[in-house]
Amino acid sequence: MAHRPNHGISSRKLPRQARSNELVNAILQAAVQVLAQEGAQRFTTARVAERAGVSVGSLYQYFPNKAAILFRLQSDEWRQTSNLLGEVLGDETRPPLDRLRSLVHAFIRSECEEAAVRVALNDAAPLYRDAPEAQEARGAADAIIDQFMREALPDASDAIRTMAADLIMTTMSTAGKEFSEAAHDENEISAFADAMADMFCAYLRSLK
């Protein structure tokens, strides 16, 4: 069955007072707990409101539906990822391949630490992934990756850099998600990240 994009995913209003901020934070914290414990299929505004200790009406003041809550959680996750990309890949004092290795380690560790929520958000993606807000939110990360690829592959064509960026980010995201679905200790996480980083670095060297 095809999923239709849900365009009503923007928050109804932004909290402007401390009390309103506390309410929104309580709703989002409750949403994370419900999502991690119940999964995307059983995620409802009623369950979130109950867990947050607020009325459904209060929740609807800020989020018009469950897709809006899920999109806010996903937007926060995308923002964290963009910040990570900017912090690691934007450090021009280090060689590009060293930055890439650090990114892989940080990303895989983050995937494992937040596995339950990230897996559930991925399951809920059809609710919001085609909405204009979602496309805009992903744009910041794309710009950071594009700039990094220009540094890592200065003599490559735009087509080659785009292909390399897509392959690395898709592989890291997909493989990281699958890896994080099982419990791993620190040594296993480090070994997996090292192996993935080795593969990416060898690939970029071959393109030079």
C-alpha positions, 0 to 999 in steps of 0.5 A: 500500500502506498503511503501518502505524504502528510503535509500537516507536520509543522508544530501549531505554535512555538512555546514563548514562555518558560512554562510552555517550553517545559510543557513541550519538553515534557511531551517530547520526552514522553514521546521518546519513551513511548516510541522506544517502548511501544514502537511506531505502530502503537505510537499515539498522541493519547499515549504520549499525553498520558505519559507526559501527564498532560491532557490531549488538548494541551498536546494539540496546542503544539502538535496537531497530530502524531506525525508532527511529534514524530517529525519533531523528534526526527528533526531533532535527530537530524539536527544532532547529526548535522551538528556532528557532521559540521563539528567533525567534517568541518575541522580543517586542521585535520586531514579529510580521511582522519575526519571521516574515520572519526565521523564513522566512530561517532556515528556508529556509537550514537546509533548504538546508544539510541537504537530503539528510538532511531529504529522506531523513527525509521519505521515511522518515516512514511508519515513525514518523509515526503513533506516539504519540511522533511526535505528542508531539514535534510538540506543542512547535512547535505551541504556539509557533506558536499563541502567535505567531498570537495576537500577530500576529492578536489580533482574529482568531478561533481558526479563522482563526489556526489556518488561517493557521498551518497554511497558513504552516507547510505552505507553508514546509515543502513549498516549502522542501523542494522548493527545497532539492532543487537547489543554490542560491547565497546570493543565490538562497536570500535571494531565495526567502526574501524572496519567501515572506516577502512572501507570508506578510506580505501574507496576515497583513495581509489577515486583520487 
